[in-house]
Amino acid sequence: MRRILLTGAKGQLGRECDEALLRAGFAVIAADHQSLDITSLQAVESAFEAAKPDAVINCAAYTKVDLAEDEEEKALAANAAGPGNLAECCARAGVPLLHVSTDYVFDSPLNAPHKEDEPPRAGCAYGRTKLEGERLIAAKADCHYLIVRAGGLFGRYGNNFPKVMLRHALKDPQLRVVGDQRLTPAPARALAEALVRMLQSSLTEQFDGWGIYHFPGLPSVSWYDFACAVLACARKCGLLGRDVPVIKITSAEYPVKAKRPSDSRLASEKIQKVFGISLPDWHDYLEETLRGEL
């Protein structure tokens, strides 16, 4: 049985990956930040010695986007140094690394979704630290890696945008949501299943599709439209007993510390072509998300 070291195992994506890996017949060595500090090379080396993994999936990350503006060094440790340490140990052991990155590495609006070969340009500290993590992985000689970018992640576990919208709708007379930022939201369960499929391919001798991939949920949407869909789902499945107006506002009307990209839509062709992965309609995952843990 293949042994997979899963970091960030208690996060919303990590928990989905744990379940998906077990369903696929892998043995999972699940690590969270308390059991494994990936920012310490010595700790990662010790984890490799003990686990002897056949591959690593890294779901660990610093994800507090606004706080990262004040804690960029802390974010850099988790989002860059940590993945670099994992890449170092994966290279030494000759095992693949699957690493989850973000759509926030892009801050340039286009007339089309961002492709994997487009030069990234991050506009906030969180995006910069995640981009540096990508760079450190790619710079590590002999590390076979798959970097998977996703944005607007949501699912059954942990806190995320749909759950926040429902909580506000249950107590507030109306919601004000930004309508001039576009994205391709990714359901965590679908992303976890895709990562397992990519892992299975990467463990075959003939695989040579290493590099960066995008995993967008479809269709693309604004945060305003996303919120409207969330509340419509909540009404339909009986979790919200009244209509709650959603007011569309501009980014300027909702000031936050970290600059969000105006268009972080991700292109989908590469992952479909190389792995044959069908991309999810994110609407199909809203009810299970809203009924999940709060």
N, C-alpha and C positions, 0 to 999 in steps of 0.2 A: 504494500500500500504506500503510495507516494505521500510524503510528509510536507505540509505547507506551513511556513511561518507566516502568520497573519498579524500584522501590527495595526494598532488602532481598532482592536477587536470589539470594543464596547461602544463605538460610535454608531451613528445611524447606518452608515455604509458597512462598517466592520461587522456588525451583527447580521446584516443580510448576507455578507460574504461567508461568514461562519456557517450559516445554515445552507447556503448554496454549495459550499465545498463538501459538507457532510453528505448532502443529497447525492453529490457526484461521486462519492466513495473515497474521498481523500481523508487522510488523518490531519487534523488541524491543531497546530500549536498556537493557541490564541494568546496574544500579548496586548496589554493596554499600557498606558504611560506609567502606571504604578509598578508593573512587573518588568517593563523594559523601557529604559530611557534611550531612545534611538539617537539622541544628541551626543551620547557617550560612545565613542568607538570601542572602548574596552567592554562596555555593557553589551554592545551588539556582537562583538567577537565571542563573548561568553555565551550568549544566546545561541549563536551558530554552533559552538562546540557542543552545547547540551542538546540542541534540537536536531542537528544534522539535517537541515531541510533540503528537499528537492527543488524548492522554489520559494519565493517570498512575494506576498501581496502587501503593499504598504498603503493602508488607509489612514495612518496617523497624520495629523496636521493641526496647525494652529489656524482656526477658522473665524476668529473674531475680527471681522473686517475693519470696523471702525477703531477698535482698541489697538489694532496693529499699527495705526498711525503713531501711537505713543509708545508702543512696545515692539518696534520693528526688530530690535536685536533678539528678543524672545521669539518672535515669529520666524526670524531667519534661522534660529537654531533648530526649530521643529520642522520648518518647511524646506530648508536647504541643507544644513549640516547633517540632519538626521537622514534624509534620503541619500546624501553622499556617503555616509557611513554604511548604509545598507548596500549601496552599489559596490563599495570597496569589498565588503565581505562576500557578496554574491560573485564578484569577479574572482576572488581567491578560491571560492568553493566550486566555481564553474556551474552555477545554477542561475536561472532567470529571475529577473526582478520585474514585477508588475507594479507600477506606481500610478496613483491617481492624482491628477493635476486639475486645473481650473480654467474656465472660460475667461477669468479676470486677467489672464496674461495678454488679452487683447483690449485695446482702448482706441481703436481706429474704426469709425463707422464705414461700412461698405454698402454697395448695392447688392451684395450677395453674402451668404454666410462665410465665416472665416475658415480657410483650409489649413491643413497641417503644415504645409510648406510656406505659409505666409510668415514673414518676420514678425514676431510678437513685439508688443510694446505695452507694458503694464502702466496703469495710471494711478495705482494706489500701492501702499506698502504691502498689503496682503498679496496682490498680484505680483509685485516685484520679488517677494520672497519665494513664492511658488515657482516663478520663472527661474530663479537662481537654483532651486532644487532640480529642475529639469536640466539646467546647464551642467551641474555637478554630476548628475547621473550620466549624461551623454559624454562627458569628458573622461569618464573612468574607463581606462583601457581594459578590454576583455570582458566588460560587463554587457551581457545580453539583456536588453531591457525592452519593455513595452510601457510607454507613458500614455495614459488615457485621460484626456481632458473632458470634463463635464461641468455643467453649470446649473444653478437653480435646483440643487439636489433636494429631494424630499422623499419621505417614506414613513413607514409604520413606527420607526423608532426615533427617539430624540426630538429635538425642536426644529421646526422648519417653517417655510412661508405659509403653506396651507393651514397648518395648525395655529399659527399666529393670527391669520385672518379669521378663522373660526372663533378663537377666543375673544377677539375684539368684537366680532359681530354679535356674540352672545351678550355683550354688556354695553356696547356703544350704539348710539342712534344712527350713525353713518360711518363709512370708512373713506379715507382720502388716500389714494394710491397713485403712484407715479405712472404716467402713461407714455412717456417719451424714452423709455429704455426697453430694448428688445432682447430676448434670450430664447434658448431652447431648453426648457426645464427637463431634468433627467430624473426619472423614478429610481430610487436606490435599489429596489429589488431587481429591476431590469438591468441596471448597471452591474450588480453583483453577478447575475447570471451570465452577462456578457464577459465579465472578467474570468469567470470559471471556464467558459468556452475558449477564450483566448489562451488561458493557462494550459488547457488540454492540448491545444495546437502547438504551443511553445515547447512542450515536453516531448514532441516527436522529433526524430532524427532529421527529417527532411525540412523542418521549418526554417525559414530564413526571412520572415517578415518583421524583423525587429524595427523599432522606431516609435514615432508618435502617432496616436490615433485620437479621433474625436468621437464621443458618444453623446449625441443630442437626442433629447426627447422631441417628438414631433406633435403638432406643428409649432413653428416659432410663434412667439406671443409677446405682448407687453406685460409688465407687472400688473397693470390695471386689468387687462383681459384675463390674466391668470387669476386674479382675485375674484373677478366676476364668475369665472368657471368654478372656483372653489365654493363660493356661496350658493351657486345654483345646485351643485352636487350636495351640499349640506342640507339644503331645503328638500331636495328629492329623496334623500335617504333618512329624513326625519331627525336630523341632528340640529336643525335650526328652524324654529317655529314661526318665523316672520321674515318678510322681505326687508333687507337692509340695503339702503342706497349706497352705491360706491361712486365717489366723486373722483373724476380723473384730474390729476394735477401734474405740474411740470416738475422736473428735478430741482429747479430753482426754488420752488415752493415747499420743498421737503429737504432742507439743508441737513447734511450729515458730514461727519468729519472726513470720511474716505470717499474719494471720487469714484463713482460707479461707471462702468462703460455704458455708453448710450446704445451700443449694438454689439452684443457678445454672442450672437447666433453662431453655431458651429456647423460646419459642413459634415455630411454623413457618408459620402461615397466610399472613402477608403476602407473604413471598417466593414462595410457591407461587402466590398469586393474581395478583401483578403480573407475575412473570417466567415462570410456568409451570414452575418448577424442581422436580423431584422430589427429595425429600430422601433421603440415603443411609442404608442400614442399615450401621452401623459394623462389624458382624461381618464383612461382605464385604471389608473392607480390612485385616483383621488379618494374614493370611498374608503379603501383599506387604510389610507394615510389618516383620514379624519377619524376613523374608528380605532386607530392605533394608540400607543401610549402618549399621554400628554406630558 
